[in-house]
């Protein structure tokens, strides 16, 4: 009886496991699971400012996924924040509502996401999600033109199916509101520059003090010479105003 119930349970799970198919992009180290009824195009010729498109997929009801990769060879958090700002900039310019950034963990990779609400709509219909390694930025754009992207389980499943074939170390980010960090933070002056500046000031002060001492000695010497000349000429010594 237990075996029969187990068999029924396995048969009941078959339709669920057959609904998704694995789409692999080995050259770019990425895989995602997509519903079988979705139309998929690998390496589409469309262009996006936020990376090279790896995949576009669309469901019969209009839901869609666009996946892109952008090289980030220097692995600087400032560039990662600039990438997020690049994603939000056009939407803000067009007057779309942009949500706050959210952070979530998918297969050990931190994803940073936000939603977009087009003009005239009351609910967000586009979700942007990005994860950063020390070499690349992977951007997923998921949409539900006919509904609320936050209430679309199939899109959530697609997003959470994202995998790197060969694991990569994630880039460490300290998330700040996009728009607050637009330039690199000012770097500390090298220690040798600081030491050199201090030594320069000390030398300058020493030189000024030396000049003042020499000028004082010269004035005293001139006074002694005048006094000696008066004594030789027999003229009485009269006080003179101090020389500057």
C-alpha positions in Angstrom: 0.0 0.0 0.0 2.8 2.4 0.9 4.5 1.6 -2.4 1.3 2.3 -4.3 0.9 5.7 -2.6 4.5 6.6 -3.4 4.0 5.6 -7.0 0.9 7.9 -7.2 2.9 10.7 -5.6 5.7 10.3 -8.2 3.2 10.2 -11.1 1.6 13.4 -9.7 4.9 15.1 -9.7 5.7 14.2 -13.4 3.6 17.0 -14.9 5.3 19.6 -12.7 8.8 18.5 -13.6 8.0 18.3 -17.3 6.7 21.9 -17.4 10.2 23.5 -17.4 13.1 23.0 -19.7 16.7 23.8 -19.0 18.2 26.4 -21.3 22.0 26.4 -21.2 24.4 29.1 -22.5 27.7 27.4 -21.8 29.9 30.0 -23.5 28.6 32.6 -21.0 28.4 30.2 -18.0 24.7 30.6 -17.4 21.6 28.4 -17.3 17.9 29.1 -16.6 14.7 27.0 -16.5 11.9 28.2 -18.7 8.3 26.9 -19.2 8.1 24.6 -22.3 5.4 26.7 -24.0 7.7 29.8 -24.0 9.3 30.8 -27.3 13.1 31.1 -26.8 15.7 32.9 -28.9 19.3 32.6 -28.1 21.7 35.4 -28.8 19.0 37.8 -30.2 20.1 40.6 -32.4 18.4 43.2 -30.2 20.7 45.7 -28.5 20.6 46.9 -24.9 22.8 49.6 -23.2 23.2 47.3 -20.2 24.9 44.4 -21.9 25.1 41.8 -24.6 21.8 39.9 -24.9 22.1 36.1 -24.3 18.5 35.2 -24.5 15.0 36.4 -25.0 11.9 34.4 -24.2 8.2 35.1 -24.4 5.1 33.3 -23.0 1.8 33.0 -24.9 0.2 35.4 -22.4 2.9 38.1 -23.0 5.2 37.5 -20.0 8.8 37.7 -21.0 12.5 37.4 -20.0 15.5 39.1 -21.4 19.0 38.0 -20.1 22.2 40.0 -20.8 25.8 40.0 -19.6 28.2 42.9 -19.3 31.9 42.5 -18.7 33.3 44.2 -15.6 37.0 43.4 -15.6 38.0 45.8 -12.8 35.3 44.6 -10.3 34.8 48.0 -8.7 31.6 48.5 -6.6 31.3 52.0 -8.0 31.0 50.5 -11.5 28.3 48.1 -10.2 26.3 51.0 -8.7 26.7 52.9 -12.0 25.3 49.8 -13.8 22.3 49.9 -11.6 21.9 53.6 -12.2 22.1 52.9 -15.9 19.2 50.5 -15.6 17.0 53.1 -13.8 18.0 56.2 -15.6 15.9 55.8 -18.8 12.8 54.8 -16.7 13.1 57.8 -14.5 13.5 60.1 -17.6 10.3 58.7 -19.1 8.4 59.3 -15.8 8.1 55.6 -14.8 7.9 54.8 -11.1 11.0 53.0 -9.8 10.9 51.0 -6.6 13.7 50.9 -4.0 16.4 48.3 -4.4 15.9 44.9 -2.9 18.6 42.3 -2.2 17.9 38.6 -2.3 20.1 35.4 -2.4 19.7 33.0 -5.4 21.9 29.9 -5.5 24.5 31.7 -3.3 24.6 34.8 -5.5 23.3 38.2 -4.2 20.7 39.7 -6.6 19.8 43.4 -6.5 16.3 44.1 -8.0 13.7 46.8 -8.4 10.4 47.1 -10.2 9.2 49.6 -12.8 5.7 50.9 -13.3 5.0 52.5 -16.6 3.0 55.7 -17.0 -0.8 55.1 -16.7 -0.4 51.8 -14.7 -1.1 51.3 -11.1 1.0 48.2 -10.6 4.6 47.4 -11.6 4.9 45.4 -14.8 8.7 45.1 -15.2 11.3 43.6 -12.8 15.0 44.2 -13.2 17.4 41.9 -11.3 21.2 42.0 -11.4 24.0 39.9 -9.9 27.6 40.8 -10.1 30.7 38.6 -10.1 34.3 39.9 -10.2 34.2 39.6 -14.0 30.6 40.2 -15.2 27.2 41.8 -14.5 24.3 39.5 -15.3 21.0 41.4 -15.8 17.6 39.8 -16.1 14.5 41.8 -17.3 11.2 40.1 -16.5 7.9 41.5 -17.5 4.1 40.9 -17.2 2.4 43.5 -19.5 -1.0 42.3 -18.4 -0.5 42.1 -14.7 1.5 42.8 -11.6 5.1 41.5 -11.9 5.2 41.1 -8.1 2.2 38.6 -8.4 3.6 36.4 -11.1 4.9 33.1 -9.7 6.2 31.9 -13.0 8.5 34.9 -13.3 9.7 34.3 -9.7 10.5 30.7 -10.6 12.3 31.8 -13.8 14.4 34.3 -11.8 15.2 31.8 -9.1 16.3 29.2 -11.7 19.3 31.3 -12.7 22.5 29.4 -12.2 26.2 29.9 -13.0 27.5 26.6 -14.6 30.9 27.2 -12.9 30.5 29.1 -9.7 32.1 32.5 -9.5 32.9 34.7 -6.4 30.3 37.5 -6.1 31.3 41.1 -6.0 30.9 42.6 -2.5 28.5 45.5 -2.6 27.3 48.0 -0.1 23.9 49.0 -1.5 23.1 52.7 -1.3 20.1 54.5 -2.9 20.9 54.7 -6.6 21.8 58.3 -7.5 23.7 59.1 -4.3 27.0 57.6 -5.5 27.9 59.1 -8.9 31.6 59.5 -8.5 34.4 57.5 -7.0 35.1 58.2 -3.3 38.1 60.5 -2.8 41.3 58.5 -2.2 43.6 59.1 0.7 46.8 60.9 -0.1 49.9 58.5 -0.2 51.9 58.6 3.0 55.0 59.6 1.1 53.2 62.7 -0.2 52.2 63.6 3.4 55.7 63.1 4.7 57.1 65.1 1.9 54.7 68.0 2.5 55.6 68.1 6.2 59.3 68.1 5.5 58.8 70.9 3.0 57.1 73.0 5.6 59.8 72.4 8.1 62.5 73.3 5.6 60.7 76.5 4.7 60.3 77.6 8.3 64.0 76.8 8.9 65.0 78.9 5.9 62.9 81.9 7.0 64.4 81.7 10.5 67.9 81.6 9.1 67.3 84.6 7.0 66.0 86.6 10.0 69.1 85.6 12.1 71.5 86.7 9.3 69.6 90.0 8.9 69.8 90.6 12.6 73.6 89.9 12.7 74.1 92.2 9.7 72.3 95.1 11.5 74.4 94.7 14.6 77.6 94.6 12.6 76.7 97.8 10.8 76.0 99.6 14.1 79.4 98.5 15.5 81.1 99.8 12.4 79.4 103.2 12.7 80.3 103.5 16.4 84.0 102.7 15.6 84.0 105.4 12.9 82.7 108.0 15.3 85.2 107.2 17.9 88.1 107.5 15.4 86.8 110.9 14.2 86.4 112.2 17.7 82.7 113.0 17.3 80.5 112.3 20.3 78.3 109.3 19.8 74.7 110.2 19.3 71.8 107.7 19.5 70.4 106.8 16.1 67.1 105.3 15.2 67.1 101.6 15.1 67.4 100.2 11.5 64.6 98.1 10.2 
